[in-house]
Structures are given as structure tokens and as C-alpha cells.
Amino acid sequence: MLISKLYDAGVRSEHAYTAAFASIGASFLAWMVSTKEENAGLDRADRWGIFVGEWAPTFFGLGVALAVHEQNEGAA
């Protein structure tokens, strides 16, 4: 149901995959910026990088689900 609504809204698997790769890059960028800007130390920088990095598997999962939905839509 959620995948159908995303598909109907114009979200495609390529969008989800792009968001996944962007979140990987954003994770690295957040880690780099945090190590330079935070006075709290490396622990906090690591947490920011991990927090943003946890988005990637969600976007990859949505991409796979959307790809399956797209294949089913084409077969119907």
C-alpha cells in the first residue's frame, strides 16, 4: 500500500537508489564536518555519521520494493 502510494506520487526506484547513495555521501560529509566543528570529540562525530548512514539501507529497501512494483505494473 505504501509502495503503491509512493509510485502513484511519482517516486521511482531510481529516486530511492539515488537517495541511498546520497545518504552514504552525506554520512561521510557529516562525519568530516563534525570532526572539525565539534569540540566534543570524535565520539560525537562518529554518532552523526552513523545516524545519517542508517538512512541508506531504508532507501535501498524502498528502491527494491519500488522496482518490484514497477515490474509488476509493466506485466499487468
N, C-alpha and C positions, 0 to 999 in steps of 0.2 A: 504494500500500500504506500509506504513512504517512498519507495523507489519509483513507483508509478507517478506519484505527485511531483517528485523531482524531475522525472523525464518529461512530464507534461509542462513543467515550468521552463523547460529548455536546457536543463542540466544534462550533459552527456558524459560518457566515461572519460573522454579526453580532458574535460574540465577537472574531474576529480583527480586524475593522474597528474595533471599539471599542478593542482593544489598540493598534492602529496610531495612532489619534488620541490616545490617552492617552500614547503614547511621544513624540509630537510635543510635547504639553504638558509632559511630563517633561523633554524635551530643553531646552526653553526655561527651565523651572524650574531644572534642573541648571546651566545657564549662568548664570542670575541669581544663584543661591546661591554658585556658585564665584567669580564676580567679586567678591562681597562678603566671602567667607570665606577665600579663598586669598590668601596673601601672595606666591605665586609669580608672580602677574601674570595678564594677560589670556590669554596663550597656553594656560596650563593650563585655564582656564575654557572656552576655545573647544574644547579637546580633549574635555572632559567632555560638553559639549553635542552635539558631533558623534558621540561614542561612543553616547550614548543615542538620538540621532536616526537612527542607522543601523538601528535595530530596526524603524522604521516600514515601510520597503519589504518587509521579510520578512513582517511581519504582513499587509500589504496583499496580498502574493502568496499567502499561506496563505488569506486571505479569498476571493480569486478562485478558487483551487483548490477550496475547500470549497463555494463557490457552484455551481461546475460539477458537483461531486459531488452536491450536493443536487438539482440539476435532473435529473441522470441517475437518481437514486434515485426521484424523482417520476414519471419517464417509464417506469420499469421496472414 
